[in-house]
Amino acid sequence: MPCGIMVPVMAKFDVDAMLERFSQRAKAVRERPLPPVAGEERKKFISQAEDDFTDFALVANATWEIDDEFLVLKIPLQGGG
């Protein structure tokens, strides 16, 4: 059984709006300027930004369905979906 936080049933949850927010977050990460850091800290910042972009972009490109009262996100792993 997966670990997680139980969320009370919401009167209205807009999955498409959530996916759009992930798309906006991915775009914001991609456009985020580098802070004035150098050396190892710069490498860490860039690496974290790449991970953030990947995470947000993957979720943003998901399709979804409800299966047995579970929200199921289907994330394409091969580019075009």
N, CA, C and O atoms as a GROMACS GRO file, in nm:
protein
  324
    1MET      N    1   0.084  -0.118   0.000
    1MET     CA    2   0.000   0.000   0.000
    1MET      C    3   0.089   0.125   0.000
    1MET      O    4   0.178   0.136   0.085
    2PRO      N    5   0.068   0.218  -0.094
    2PRO     CA    6   0.154   0.336  -0.101
    2PRO      C    7   0.138   0.426   0.020
    2PRO      O    8   0.030   0.438   0.077
    3CYS      N    9   0.249   0.489   0.059
    3CYS     CA   10   0.246   0.588   0.165
    3CYS      C   11   0.196   0.719   0.107
    3CYS      O   12   0.221   0.747  -0.011
    4GLY      N   13   0.129   0.797   0.184
    4GLY     CA   14   0.084   0.926   0.136
    4GLY      C   15  -0.003   0.996   0.237
    4GLY      O   16  -0.039   0.941   0.341
    5ILE      N   17  -0.036   1.118   0.203
    5ILE     CA   18  -0.122   1.200   0.288
    5ILE      C   19  -0.264   1.185   0.237
    5ILE      O   20  -0.289   1.202   0.118
    6MET      N   21  -0.356   1.154   0.325
    6MET     CA   22  -0.496   1.144   0.286
    6MET      C   23  -0.554   1.285   0.278
    6MET      O   24  -0.540   1.364   0.371
    7VAL      N   25  -0.619   1.314   0.169
    7VAL     CA   26  -0.679   1.444   0.148
    7VAL      C   27  -0.830   1.428   0.158
    7VAL      O   28  -0.886   1.337   0.097
    8PRO      N   29  -0.897   1.515   0.233
    8PRO     CA   30  -1.043   1.505   0.240
    8PRO      C   31  -1.104   1.519   0.101
    8PRO      O   32  -1.049   1.587   0.014
    9VAL      N   33  -1.216   1.455   0.080
    9VAL     CA   34  -1.284   1.462  -0.049
    9VAL      C   35  -1.318   1.608  -0.076
    9VAL      O   36  -1.375   1.678   0.008
   10MET      N   37  -1.282   1.653  -0.195
   10MET     CA   38  -1.306   1.791  -0.233
   10MET      C   39  -1.435   1.801  -0.313
   10MET      O   40  -1.467   1.712  -0.392
   11ALA      N   41  -1.507   1.910  -0.292
   11ALA     CA   42  -1.631   1.931  -0.366
   11ALA      C   43  -1.602   1.942  -0.515
   11ALA      O   44  -1.678   1.892  -0.597
   12LYS      N   45  -1.491   2.008  -0.550
   12LYS     CA   46  -1.454   2.023  -0.690
   12LYS      C   47  -1.304   2.020  -0.702
   12LYS      O   48  -1.234   2.098  -0.637
   13PHE      N   49  -1.253   1.932  -0.784
   13PHE     CA   50  -1.110   1.923  -0.811
   13PHE      C   51  -1.092   1.919  -0.961
   13PHE      O   52  -1.139   1.826  -1.027
   14ASP      N   53  -1.026   2.019  -1.014
   14ASP     CA   54  -1.008   2.033  -1.159
   14ASP      C   55  -0.870   1.978  -1.198
   14ASP      O   56  -0.770   2.048  -1.186
   15VAL      N   57  -0.867   1.855  -1.245
   15VAL     CA   58  -0.741   1.789  -1.279
   15VAL      C   59  -0.673   1.863  -1.393
   15VAL      O   60  -0.551   1.881  -1.391
   16ASP      N   61  -0.749   1.905  -1.493
   16ASP     CA   62  -0.688   1.978  -1.605
   16ASP      C   63  -0.621   2.107  -1.558
   16ASP      O   64  -0.515   2.143  -1.608
   17ALA      N   65  -0.682   2.176  -1.463
   17ALA     CA   66  -0.622   2.298  -1.408
   17ALA      C   67  -0.493   2.264  -1.334
   17ALA      O   68  -0.395   2.339  -1.342
   18MET      N   69  -0.492   2.152  -1.261
   18MET     CA   70  -0.371   2.110  -1.191
   18MET      C   71  -0.259   2.081  -1.291
   18MET      O   72  -0.145   2.123  -1.271
   19LEU      N   73  -0.293   2.010  -1.399
   19LEU     CA   74  -0.191   1.979  -1.499
   19LEU      C   75  -0.140   2.107  -1.565
   19LEU      O   76  -0.022   2.116  -1.598
   20GLU      N   77  -0.227   2.204  -1.585
   20GLU     CA   78  -0.184   2.333  -1.641
   20GLU      C   79  -0.088   2.404  -1.546
   20GLU      O   80   0.008   2.466  -1.591
   21ARG      N   81  -0.114   2.396  -1.416
   21ARG     CA   82  -0.021   2.457  -1.319
   21ARG      C   83   0.116   2.391  -1.327
   21ARG      O   84   0.218   2.459  -1.315
   22PHE      N   85   0.120   2.260  -1.346
   22PHE     CA   86   0.249   2.193  -1.362
   22PHE      C   87   0.319   2.241  -1.488
   22PHE      O   88   0.441   2.258  -1.488
   23SER      N   89   0.243   2.264  -1.594
   23SER     CA   90   0.300   2.316  -1.718
   23SER      C   91   0.360   2.455  -1.693
   23SER      O   92   0.469   2.485  -1.741
   24GLN      N   93   0.288   2.539  -1.621
   24GLN     CA   94   0.338   2.673  -1.590
   24GLN      C   95   0.463   2.667  -1.502
   24GLN      O   96   0.555   2.746  -1.519
   25ARG      N   97   0.465   2.572  -1.409
   25ARG     CA   98   0.584   2.557  -1.324
   25ARG      C   99   0.705   2.513  -1.406
   25ARG      O  100   0.816   2.561  -1.384
   26ALA      N  101   0.684   2.421  -1.499
   26ALA     CA  102   0.794   2.377  -1.585
   26ALA      C  103   0.849   2.495  -1.664
   26ALA      O  104   0.971   2.512  -1.674
   27LYS      N  105   0.760   2.576  -1.719
   27LYS     CA  106   0.802   2.694  -1.795
   27LYS      C  107   0.878   2.792  -1.705
   27LYS      O  108   0.980   2.848  -1.746
   28ALA      N  109   0.830   2.813  -1.583
   28ALA     CA  110   0.897   2.904  -1.490
   28ALA      C  111   1.036   2.855  -1.455
   28ALA      O  112   1.130   2.935  -1.445
   29VAL      N  113   1.052   2.725  -1.436
   29VAL     CA  114   1.184   2.669  -1.405
   29VAL      C  115   1.278   2.692  -1.523
   29VAL      O  116   1.394   2.731  -1.506
   30ARG      N  117   1.227   2.667  -1.645
   30ARG     CA  118   1.308   2.682  -1.765
   30ARG      C  119   1.354   2.827  -1.783
   30ARG      O  120   1.464   2.852  -1.832
   31GLU      N  121   1.269   2.923  -1.744
   31GLU     CA  122   1.299   3.065  -1.763
   31GLU      C  123   1.367   3.129  -1.642
   31GLU      O  124   1.405   3.246  -1.648
   32ARG      N  125   1.381   3.054  -1.533
   32ARG     CA  126   1.439   3.108  -1.409
   32ARG      C  127   1.586   3.146  -1.433
   32ARG      O  128   1.664   3.065  -1.483
   33PRO      N  129   1.624   3.269  -1.396
   33PRO     CA  130   1.763   3.308  -1.414
   33PRO      C  131   1.855   3.241  -1.311
   33PRO      O  132   1.812   3.205  -1.202
   34LEU      N  133   1.979   3.226  -1.348
   34LEU     CA  134   2.077   3.169  -1.256
   34LEU      C  135   2.112   3.272  -1.150
   34LEU      O  136   2.134   3.389  -1.182
   35PRO      N  137   2.118   3.230  -1.025
   35PRO     CA  138   2.161   3.323  -0.920
   35PRO      C  139   2.313   3.345  -0.933
   35PRO      O  140   2.381   3.269  -1.001
   36PRO      N  141   2.363   3.447  -0.868
   36PRO     CA  142   2.508   3.475  -0.877
   36PRO      C  143   2.590   3.377  -0.792
   36PRO      O  144   2.645   3.414  -0.689
   37VAL      N  145   2.596   3.252  -0.839
   37VAL     CA  146   2.676   3.151  -0.772
   37VAL      C  147   2.774   3.093  -0.873
   37VAL      O  148   2.754   3.102  -0.994
   38ALA      N  149   2.881   3.034  -0.820
   38ALA     CA  150   2.983   2.978  -0.909
   38ALA      C  151   3.027   2.843  -0.857
   38ALA      O  152   2.993   2.802  -0.746
   39GLY      N  153   3.102   2.775  -0.940
   39GLY     CA  154   3.161   2.648  -0.901
   39GLY      C  155   3.060   2.540  -0.871
   39GLY      O  156   2.964   2.521  -0.946
   40GLU      N  157   3.082   2.469  -0.761
   40GLU     CA  158   2.999   2.355  -0.724
   40GLU      C  159   2.854   2.395  -0.696
   40GLU      O  160   2.762   2.322  -0.731
   41GLU      N  161   2.834   2.510  -0.633
   41GLU     CA  162   2.697   2.557  -0.604
   41GLU      C  163   2.620   2.582  -0.734
   41GLU      O  164   2.501   2.554  -0.741
   42ARG      N  165   2.688   2.635  -0.834
   42ARG     CA  166   2.624   2.659  -0.964
   42ARG      C  167   2.581   2.526  -1.027
   42ARG      O  168   2.471   2.515  -1.079
   43LYS      N  169   2.670   2.426  -1.021
   43LYS     CA  170   2.638   2.294  -1.076
   43LYS      C  171   2.517   2.234  -1.004
   43LYS      O  172   2.429   2.175  -1.067
   44LYS      N  173   2.512   2.248  -0.871
   44LYS     CA  174   2.400   2.196  -0.794
   44LYS      C  175   2.270   2.266  -0.832
   44LYS      O  176   2.166   2.201  -0.847
   45PHE      N  177   2.275   2.398  -0.850
   45PHE     CA  178   2.156   2.474  -0.887
   45PHE      C  179   2.105   2.430  -1.023
   45PHE      O  180   1.985   2.407  -1.041
   46ILE      N  181   2.196   2.417  -1.119
   46ILE     CA  182   2.157   2.375  -1.254
   46ILE      C  183   2.099   2.234  -1.253
   46ILE      O  184   1.998   2.208  -1.319
   47SER      N  185   2.161   2.144  -1.180
   47SER     CA  186   2.112   2.007  -1.170
   47SER      C  187   1.971   2.003  -1.110
   47SER      O  188   1.884   1.932  -1.159
   48GLN      N  189   1.950   2.081  -1.003
   48GLN     CA  190   1.818   2.085  -0.940
   48GLN      C  191   1.715   2.144  -1.035
   48GLN      O  192   1.602   2.095  -1.040
   49ALA      N  193   1.751   2.247  -1.110
   49ALA     CA  194   1.659   2.308  -1.206
   49ALA      C  195   1.621   2.208  -1.316
   49ALA      O  196   1.506   2.202  -1.358
   50GLU      N  197   1.718   2.129  -1.361
   50GLU     CA  198   1.689   2.027  -1.463
   50GLU      C  199   1.593   1.921  -1.408
   50GLU      O  200   1.501   1.879  -1.477
   51ASP      N  201   1.616   1.878  -1.284
   51ASP     CA  202   1.526   1.780  -1.221
   51ASP      C  203   1.386   1.838  -1.204
   51ASP      O  204   1.287   1.771  -1.232
   52ASP      N  205   1.379   1.963  -1.157
   52ASP     CA  206   1.248   2.028  -1.139
   52ASP      C  207   1.174   2.036  -1.271
   52ASP      O  208   1.055   2.004  -1.277
   53PHE      N  209   1.243   2.078  -1.377
   53PHE     CA  210   1.178   2.091  -1.507
   53PHE      C  211   1.126   1.955  -1.553
   53PHE      O  212   1.012   1.944  -1.598
   54THR      N  213   1.208   1.851  -1.541
   54THR     CA  214   1.167   1.718  -1.582
   54THR      C  215   1.043   1.672  -1.506
   54THR      O  216   0.947   1.623  -1.566
   55ASP      N  217   1.045   1.688  -1.374
   55ASP     CA  218   0.931   1.647  -1.292
   55ASP      C  219   0.804   1.720  -1.332
   55ASP      O  220   0.700   1.658  -1.354
   56PHE      N  221   0.811   1.852  -1.342
   56PHE     CA  222   0.693   1.931  -1.374
   56PHE      C  223   0.644   1.901  -1.516
   56PHE      O  224   0.524   1.890  -1.539
   57ALA      N  225   0.737   1.887  -1.611
   57ALA     CA  226   0.698   1.861  -1.750
   57ALA      C  227   0.634   1.724  -1.765
   57ALA      O  228   0.537   1.709  -1.840
   58LEU      N  229   0.686   1.624  -1.695
   58LEU     CA  230   0.626   1.490  -1.702
   58LEU      C  231   0.481   1.492  -1.655
   58LEU      O  232   0.393   1.438  -1.722
   59VAL      N  233   0.456   1.554  -1.541
   59VAL     CA  234   0.319   1.559  -1.489
   59VAL      C  235   0.231   1.645  -1.580
   59VAL      O  236   0.116   1.610  -1.605
   60ALA      N  237   0.284   1.756  -1.629
   60ALA     CA  238   0.207   1.845  -1.716
   60ALA      C  239   0.160   1.775  -1.843
   60ALA      O  240   0.055   1.810  -1.897
   61ASN      N  241   0.236   1.677  -1.892
   61ASN     CA  242   0.202   1.607  -2.015
   61ASN      C  243   0.119   1.481  -1.992
   61ASN      O  244   0.092   1.405  -2.086
   62ALA      N  245   0.079   1.458  -1.869
   62ALA     CA  246   0.002   1.338  -1.836
   62ALA      C  247  -0.142   1.350  -1.886
   62ALA      O  248  -0.198   1.459  -1.896
   63THR      N  249  -0.199   1.235  -1.916
   63THR     CA  250  -0.344   1.225  -1.933
   63THR      C  251  -0.395   1.163  -1.803
   63THR      O  252  -0.317   1.110  -1.724
   64TRP      N  253  -0.525   1.169  -1.783
   64TRP     CA  254  -0.576   1.119  -1.655
   64TRP      C  255  -0.708   1.049  -1.671
   64TRP      O  256  -0.780   1.065  -1.770
   65GLU      N  257  -0.738   0.970  -1.570
   65GLU     CA  258  -0.868   0.904  -1.561
   65GLU      C  259  -0.894   0.871  -1.415
   65GLU      O  260  -0.803   0.870  -1.332
   66ILE      N  261  -1.019   0.846  -1.385
   66ILE     CA  262  -1.057   0.801  -1.251
   66ILE      C  263  -1.080   0.651  -1.261
   66ILE      O  264  -1.157   0.604  -1.344
   67ASP      N  265  -1.012   0.576  -1.174
   67ASP     CA  266  -1.023   0.431  -1.172
   67ASP      C  267  -1.048   0.387  -1.029
   67ASP      O  268  -0.960   0.399  -0.943
   68ASP      N  269  -1.167   0.336  -1.004
   68ASP     CA  270  -1.202   0.285  -0.871
   68ASP      C  271  -1.173   0.388  -0.762
   68ASP      O  272  -1.112   0.357  -0.660
   69GLU      N  273  -1.217   0.511  -0.785
   69GLU     CA  274  -1.201   0.623  -0.692
   69GLU      C  275  -1.056   0.670  -0.676
   69GLU      O  276  -1.024   0.738  -0.578
   70PHE      N  277  -0.970   0.635  -0.770
   70PHE     CA  278  -0.832   0.683  -0.770
   70PHE      C  279  -0.809   0.769  -0.893
   70PHE      O  280  -0.853   0.735  -1.002
   71LEU      N  281  -0.739   0.880  -0.874
   71LEU     CA  282  -0.695   0.960  -0.988
   71LEU      C  283  -0.570   0.892  -1.042
   71LEU      O  284  -0.471   0.876  -0.971
   72VAL      N  285  -0.574   0.854  -1.170
   72VAL     CA  286  -0.462   0.785  -1.232
   72VAL      C  287  -0.404   0.877  -1.338
   72VAL      O  288  -0.473   0.914  -1.434
   73LEU      N  289  -0.278   0.915  -1.322
   73LEU     CA  290  -0.208   0.994  -1.423
   73LEU      C  291  -0.130   0.900  -1.512
   73LEU      O  292  -0.055   0.814  -1.463
   74LYS      N  293  -0.146   0.915  -1.641
   74LYS     CA  294  -0.070   0.835  -1.738
   74LYS      C  295   0.032   0.926  -1.802
   74LYS      O  296  -0.003   1.020  -1.874
   75ILE      N  297   0.159   0.898  -1.775
   75ILE     CA  298   0.268   0.983  -1.820
   75ILE      C  299   0.338   0.917  -1.936
   75ILE      O  300   0.393   0.807  -1.922
   76PRO      N  301   0.338   0.983  -2.053
   76PRO     CA  302   0.408   0.923  -2.168
   76PRO      C  303   0.560   0.926  -2.145
   76PRO      O  304   0.616   1.028  -2.107
   77LEU      N  305   0.623   0.813  -2.168
   77LEU     CA  306   0.768   0.803  -2.147
   77LEU      C  307   0.847   0.808  -2.277
   77LEU      O  308   0.970   0.812  -2.275
   78GLN      N  309   0.778   0.809  -2.389
   78GLN     CA  310   0.845   0.807  -2.520
   78GLN      C  311   0.808   0.928  -2.604
   78GLN      O  312   0.758   0.913  -2.716
   79GLY      N  313   0.831   1.047  -2.555
   79GLY     CA  314   0.808   1.167  -2.633
   79GLY      C  315   0.664   1.196  -2.669
   79GLY      O  316   0.597   1.269  -2.597
   80GLY      N  317   0.615   1.141  -2.778
   80GLY     CA  318   0.485   1.177  -2.832
   80GLY      C  319   0.365   1.119  -2.762
   80GLY      O  320   0.253   1.158  -2.796
   81GLY      N  321   0.380   1.029  -2.668
   81GLY     CA  322   0.266   0.979  -2.592
   81GLY      C  323   0.192   0.868  -2.648
   81GLY      O  324   0.096   0.821  -2.587
   0.00000   0.00000   0.00000
